[in-house]
Amino acid sequence: MIEISKTIQTKAGPARVLDFFGNMGKYYVEMWPEGHQEYEETSEGPPQVGSTFRTIQIIKGRKTSSRGVITRWSPAASLGR
């Protein structure tokens, strides 16, 4: 299994960040329409540890598919609860 991890800094507040990642299907194609083709949640319920998804994207002119799983999700901590 390949693990991909990325840390970024943003000025967006915790609620906005959680909305973005909690609704990735809504934003995935919109944020890079030339490359991102499709995002599908492949598990039931809201995003949480263990939730799975599938993406289709164009990389260097080639259509690729990948599957992922959420390994860490802590919205309450992010919102100061």
C-alpha positions in Angstrom: 0.0 0.0 0.0 1.2 3.5 -0.8 0.6 6.2 1.8 0.4 9.8 0.6 0.4 12.6 3.2 0.3 16.3 2.8 0.3 19.2 5.3 -0.7 22.7 4.3 -1.2 26.1 6.0 -4.4 27.9 5.3 -6.1 31.1 6.5 -9.5 29.3 6.2 -11.2 28.6 9.6 -11.7 25.1 10.9 -15.4 25.0 9.9 -14.5 25.9 6.3 -11.8 23.3 6.1 -14.1 20.6 7.5 -16.8 21.6 5.1 -14.3 21.2 2.2 -13.0 17.8 3.2 -16.4 16.6 4.4 -17.9 17.4 1.0 -15.0 16.5 -1.2 -17.4 15.1 -3.8 -18.8 18.6 -4.2 -15.4 20.3 -4.7 -13.1 17.6 -6.3 -13.9 18.3 -10.0 -14.5 22.0 -9.4 -11.0 22.7 -7.9 -9.2 21.4 -11.0 -11.6 20.5 -13.8 -8.8 19.8 -16.4 -7.4 17.0 -14.3 -10.1 15.8 -11.8 -12.8 13.8 -13.6 -14.7 12.0 -10.8 -14.9 11.5 -7.0 -17.1 8.8 -5.5 -17.6 7.9 -1.9 -17.6 4.2 -1.7 -18.7 3.7 1.9 -21.9 4.7 3.7 -22.4 7.6 6.1 -20.5 10.8 6.8 -16.7 11.0 6.5 -14.9 9.3 9.4 -11.9 7.0 10.0 -12.4 4.0 7.7 -14.5 5.8 5.1 -13.4 5.0 1.5 -13.5 6.8 -1.8 -12.4 6.5 -5.4 -11.1 9.2 -7.8 -10.6 9.4 -11.5 -8.1 11.9 -12.8 -6.0 12.8 -15.9 -2.3 12.9 -15.2 0.1 13.8 -18.0 -2.7 13.0 -20.5 -3.5 9.5 -19.0 -6.7 8.6 -17.2 -5.9 7.1 -13.8 -8.1 5.7 -11.0 -7.2 5.5 -7.4 -8.9 4.4 -4.2 -8.4 5.9 -0.7 -9.3 5.5 2.9 -9.6 8.1 5.6 -7.1 7.2 8.3 -7.5 10.2 10.6 -10.5 12.5 11.1 -11.0 14.7 14.1 -13.6 17.5 13.5 -14.5 18.0 17.1 -10.8 18.7 18.0 -10.4 21.0 15.0 -13.4 23.1 16.1 -12.2 23.4 19.7 -14.7 21.0 21.2 
